[in-house]
Amino acid sequence: MNQPIECWLEVPAGNSGPGAGKLTEGVLLDLSRSGCKVRTPLNLRFTAGDTKLIIHFKLTEDKLQFEGSVRWGWMFGIGQYQYGVRLDLQEDEEELLMRELESWTNTLRAQ
């Protein structure tokens, strides 16, 4: 991705820890059907594989939200954290994401 996309990160309410049940602003830096990279002011203090996230974003017309698991994370500058998230997609969600990515890519090429 050449340009970051605004996103919102949600730690499911059933989880304990920072941000549980709330939306926190973030930036989607990279995205594929297997995962994504995000940057946010939210310090998850995660244990690898145990922290779940729901990522909300919009590529074209539809608002999307996908659940995933934090795989890695580190501090990125002052008050910012960067995380790698493995997306836990069902087959229909994977198809939706692929259509949205294709449409978004075509829109960028047309500009």
Order of alpha helices (4+ residues) and beta strands (2+ residues): beta-beta-beta-beta-beta-beta-alpha
